[in-house]
Amino acid sequence: MSKWQQQLRTWISRYFDLPSDVMLDLPRITTIGSIHVYIENHTGLLHFSDEEVRIQYKKGQVRILGKDLGVKMMLKEELLLEGELKSVEFLPE
């Protein structure tokens, strides 16, 4: 996406008071303490183990590190993980 398109999306998002995660194709990540993480607006699960999960989104990857991680629910663009969360990292493209 060009810089002009991104600026236009940002302006439209602000003008119409739309959530920036939707307009800018960013993931929405919600944690519940350190036991659950809910990820919306992702494009795929890249890696899964009981200590690391990597998820693709349009501008890069999200890496979640923890202990005893498990998938509680998985839909096309939504994922609910449970376990002992240690970190959430954003990795560029």
Order of alpha helices (4+ residues) and beta strands (2+ residues): alpha-alpha-beta-beta-beta-beta-beta-beta
